[in-house]
Amino acid sequence: MQTGYYGATGGMITQFNRLDVISNNLANLNTNGFKRDDVVIGDFLRMVQGHQDTLPIPDETKAAAKFINRTMTRVPTIAEEYTDFSVGSMEQTENTLDFALKSPNTFFAVQTPNGIAYTRNGSFSISDDGYLVTQEGFHVLSRDGIDNEGGILMNANMQINVDTNGNVSFKELGNEGMADNIAGGSLAIVTFDNPKFLKKIGGSLYIEERKEPNNTDSEGLAGANLAYNSGAVAQGFLEKSNVNAVLEMTGMIETNRLVDMYSRVMKTHMDELNAEAINKLAARG
């Protein structure tokens, strides 16, 4: 009887965690470049079997291991949480400082106080000192300056052009005799060998998970690579979030129904436990 109660409790907690993920997706429905998260729900037994060879279970804990196998083997749990990096819809803004990325595994590199981060939100502006920056004021890094925190110096008094590979050029406004563009560097466009090792830090920003989690100088697990000919940059466009409101609302309704179901199961088990306890006390009397 206790096994069923544990299972219902674990199932409810799992659905609450899933509900948190869905709620965050819906809250970022209108966030430029946001990527929805999702979860894979498995069970404790499958997770144990998948890692059984590496589990440190010495002989003295066999009793505890048997208890876990008896009570928790089929408890639903979140086996994995992942980010869906599929491309969202494109919105044309005609703002020369708005940029969208048309390929899923491409990111802009930006300099934050805690190191380099990556984003797909290309809603940029020009800072007071003339650099291309994000909405938070972080410098957008250039391809040549990604190793030394080098940003891109813009000229707001000239026409700004950026091609599909992120190459920036300027042309003097109203000067038809000036046919050649002035080169202004290139946006650092980054791809990853394993984007699943990118970690969200808020504000549509990602950082690489490291082999040594607290050491920013250790090797990144995602495998960052500079893209020289990505063909992914679209000037004058913004990528919207890839959240589908209908699917998320459907998932929320399903999750709430499961929470209600687990709650009823827990109440039934508790009523039965109470009845059993009362009967045992009555029999002793």
Secondary structure, 3 states (H helix, E strand, C coil): CHHHHHHHHHHHHHHHHHHHHHHHHHHCCCCCCCCCEEEEEEEHHHHHHHCHHHCCCCHHHHHHHHHHHHHHCCCEEEEEEEECCCCCCEEECCCCCEEEECCCCCEEEEEECCEEEEECCEECEECCCCEEECCCCCEEEECCCCCCCCECECCCCEEEEECCCCEEEEEECCCCCCCCCEEEEEECEEEECCHHHEEEEECCEEEECECCCCCCCCCECCCEEECCCCCCEEECEEECCCCCHHHHHHHHHHHHHHHHHHHHHHHHHHHHHHHHHHHHHHHHC
